[in-house]
Amino acid sequence: MLKRPDTYDSKVFLEFSRLDEENFRTVVHFFEKNQEAVITMNFEERFIMLLTYANALYEINAYKRHLRVADEIIELSITHNIQFFNGEDIYLKTLFQKAKSYFHLHEYKASEHVSTELVKMVPNHSPYSKLLNKCLIRQRPAYVKNMLASGVFLYLLSVVFVVVNILVIKSLFPEYHPGMEVARIAIFVGGLSMLVLAMVLHHFNVFSHIRSIKHKAVDKKLKP
């Protein structure tokens, strides 16, 4: 566990410790202004500043910069065997923020990879599962895309039937009007059903996939 030092080796860290850590833009500005000095600090001070800087980057939505710093924090935490700081699991927090940064950048595959690992590590922590669910829902497989495209096509076709029925059939061939109306309704219902079925199947498969990951993770933890 890393603890905040009681004494400071550098003037920059002393100034940094006086900042309001909730004032994220000020933290980012201060860190980036003093980057050269940060490099020369002792490890504890530099690592604490990196943690605060990474969190500030995430909070101001600077996701690309956050990802670079998050990778550095994860590497350092593994190398120096640091998981907790101020009672907080910084390893899991950094991974979770990294996954969310990927998600906000629409890099859903990368976010899925990180959030999957988080679910495996802590299967009963719902925020990890919810993020993984969002990633998978955004990544529609080919069969879902095809079903949605078919549903939209049938819906548009039913609109065409309405126009043809009103402008042509009803006035020129009234005897065919009831049959065309039945066909239009059938096509409309078929298209709507296809759209609903595609989304239901997709959500169910995502739910089943996540449940499988969680069950395997729990079983693995229970094995002696």
Solvent accessible surface area in square Angstrom, and as a share of the most:
residue,aa,sasa,rsa
1,M,140,0.63
2,L,14,0.07
3,K,148,0.63
4,R,74,0.27
5,P,34,0.21
6,D,138,0.71
7,T,108,0.63
8,Y,81,0.31
9,D,116,0.60
10,S,29,0.18
11,K,152,0.64
12,V,24,0.14
13,F,0,0.00
14,L,59,0.29
15,E,63,0.28
16,F,3,0.01
17,S,38,0.25
18,R,178,0.65
19,L,45,0.22
20,D,86,0.45
21,E,74,0.33
22,E,125,0.56
23,N,72,0.37
24,F,45,0.19
25,R,163,0.59
26,T,52,0.30
27,V,0,0.00
28,V,10,0.06
29,H,122,0.54
30,F,26,0.11
31,F,8,0.03
32,E,62,0.28
33,K,153,0.65
34,N,28,0.14
35,Q,86,0.38
36,E,147,0.66
37,A,35,0.27
38,V,6,0.03
39,I,130,0.66
40,T,114,0.66
41,M,20,0.09
42,N,52,0.27
43,F,39,0.16
44,E,77,0.35
45,E,2,0.01
46,R,59,0.22
47,F,0,0.00
48,I,0,0.00
49,M,0,0.00
50,L,9,0.05
51,L,21,0.11
52,T,16,0.09
53,Y,9,0.03
54,A,4,0.03
55,N,36,0.18
56,A,1,0.00
57,L,0,0.00
58,Y,27,0.10
59,E,79,0.36
60,I,26,0.13
61,N,99,0.51
62,A,16,0.13
63,Y,33,0.12
64,K,135,0.57
65,R,87,0.32
66,H,0,0.00
67,L,18,0.09
68,R,155,0.57
69,V,16,0.09
70,A,0,0.00
71,D,64,0.33
72,E,69,0.31
73,I,2,0.01
74,I,21,0.11
75,E,116,0.52
76,L,27,0.14
77,S,4,0.02
78,I,110,0.56
79,T,97,0.56
80,H,88,0.39
81,N,135,0.69
82,I,16,0.08
83,Q,78,0.35
84,F,79,0.33
85,F,18,0.07
86,N,104,0.53
87,G,64,0.62
88,E,79,0.35
89,D,29,0.15
90,I,6,0.03
91,Y,55,0.21
92,L,29,0.14
93,K,68,0.29
94,T,8,0.05
95,L,20,0.10
96,F,36,0.15
97,Q,16,0.07
98,K,30,0.13
99,A,0,0.00
100,K,50,0.21
101,S,0,0.00
102,Y,39,0.15
103,F,22,0.09
104,H,83,0.37
105,L,48,0.24
106,H,132,0.59
107,E,77,0.35
108,Y,40,0.15
109,K,143,0.60
110,A,33,0.26
111,S,0,0.00
112,E,27,0.12
113,H,120,0.54
114,V,12,0.07
115,S,0,0.00
116,T,20,0.12
117,E,69,0.31
118,L,0,0.00
119,V,0,0.00
120,K,95,0.40
121,M,69,0.31
122,V,51,0.29
123,P,7,0.05
124,N,131,0.67
125,H,75,0.33
126,S,59,0.38
127,P,50,0.31
128,Y,12,0.05
129,S,15,0.10
130,K,130,0.55
131,L,12,0.06
132,L,0,0.00
133,N,53,0.27
134,K,107,0.45
135,C,0,0.00
136,L,23,0.11
137,I,30,0.15
138,R,132,0.48
139,Q,50,0.22
140,R,106,0.39
141,P,51,0.32
142,A,74,0.57
143,Y,85,0.32
144,V,0,0.00
145,K,117,0.50
146,N,97,0.50
147,M,32,0.14
148,L,26,0.13
149,A,64,0.49
150,S,47,0.30
151,G,0,0.00
152,V,72,0.41
153,F,127,0.53
154,L,46,0.23
155,Y,101,0.38
156,L,98,0.49
157,L,52,0.26
158,S,3,0.02
159,V,66,0.38
160,V,78,0.45
161,F,43,0.18
162,V,52,0.30
163,V,74,0.42
164,V,54,0.31
165,N,3,0.02
166,I,105,0.53
167,L,123,0.61
168,V,59,0.34
169,I,22,0.11
170,K,118,0.50
171,S,78,0.50
172,L,120,0.60
173,F,92,0.38
174,P,79,0.49
175,E,118,0.53
176,Y,130,0.50
177,H,52,0.23
178,P,83,0.52
179,G,48,0.46
180,M,41,0.18
181,E,53,0.24
182,V,102,0.58
183,A,36,0.28
184,R,51,0.19
185,I,82,0.42
186,A,63,0.49
187,I,32,0.16
188,F,75,0.31
189,V,78,0.45
190,G,28,0.27
191,G,0,0.00
192,L,90,0.45
193,S,59,0.38
194,M,59,0.27
195,L,47,0.23
196,V,83,0.47
197,L,89,0.44
198,A,0,0.00
199,M,56,0.25
200,V,87,0.50
201,L,64,0.32
202,H,5,0.02
203,H,86,0.38
204,F,119,0.49
205,N,66,0.34
206,V,8,0.05
207,F,117,0.49
208,S,32,0.20
209,H,86,0.38
210,I,13,0.07
211,R,111,0.40
212,S,46,0.30
213,I,18,0.09
214,K,56,0.24
215,H,108,0.48
216,K,142,0.60
217,A,8,0.06
218,V,48,0.28
219,D,77,0.40
220,K,158,0.67
221,K,119,0.50
222,L,138,0.68
223,K,144,0.61
224,P,181,1.14
